[in-house]
Amino acid sequence: MGKLLAIDGLNIVRRVYEASPEPDSADKADIALRHALSSFRKLLGAHAPTHVLAAFDYGGPTWRHALYPRYREQCAPMPSFLRDALPGFHAKLAGEGLHVLMLPGVEADDVIGTGVLRWLAEGRGEAIVASTDKDLHGLIAQGALVWDHFKGEWHDDAWVRKKFGVAPELLVDLLALMGDVTDGVPGVSKVGMKTAAKLLGAYGNLDAVMAGAGILKTPLGERLRAEREMLYLSRQLVQLKTDVRLGVTWNMLAFETF
């Protein structure tokens, strides 16, 4: 059986870059990308995959921006020094035997979601996602595992339940209810993680929450009703797109350990 390692490339690169307190510069970008390349090598050595999907954001507007123009409105742009150095970094990854995937109109999360679910549906073996992105943890419900490279720990069904208070299959509904300030996902006002988890625990899923709590004559019920449209838009925004045309074959993603 095979083993797919799906790497959220910018998740690693940006975290390594931002870990340094130094001001933005070409030298900072160069040092960060050297450390990021080391991180990639450690991932490959530790997990010994047969196939690797190295996904990066293409940049520019995506299908989520078409749904909600304010999506990621508050996100700081990538530092220009880092952005300019990325093509060279991608070339180095290619030199390591990796096939970098960046597709316009979608995010790296969508590329990973599509690839991982396809791999698992075809019964090709285990799938590991290297990322700290909470959106990707929903893939655990389909049989994937998430590896936090920075903490050196596995995230599985039990981890998600302890961290978020819901099962992985309900993570999308939880994120829709609570929103995400970083990504500009509105959610429902005054609903945080604990309240969202309690609602889902009591009613079962987002539709059931709206059919139950959403009809109550309470401040929460009133907010759910008043913000229903934004709530369902939020669910669309946090849901992975899993039918992306990747334009690659498994043979192209095959990885040989030297």
Buried (B, 14 or more C-beta within 10 A) or exposed (E): EBBBBBBBBBBBBBBBBEEEEEEEEEEBBBBBBEBBBEBBEEBBEBBEBBBBBBBBBBBEEBBBBEEBEEBBEEEEEBBEBBEEBBEEBBEBBEEBEBBBBBBEBBBBBBBBBBBBBBBBEEEBBBBBBBBBBBBBBBBBBBBBBBBEBEEEEEBBBEBBBEEBBBBBBBBBBBBBBBBBEEBBBBBBEEBEBEBBBBBBEEBBBBEBBBEBBBEEEEEBBEBBBEBEEBBBBBBBBBBBBBEBEBEEEBEEBBBEEE
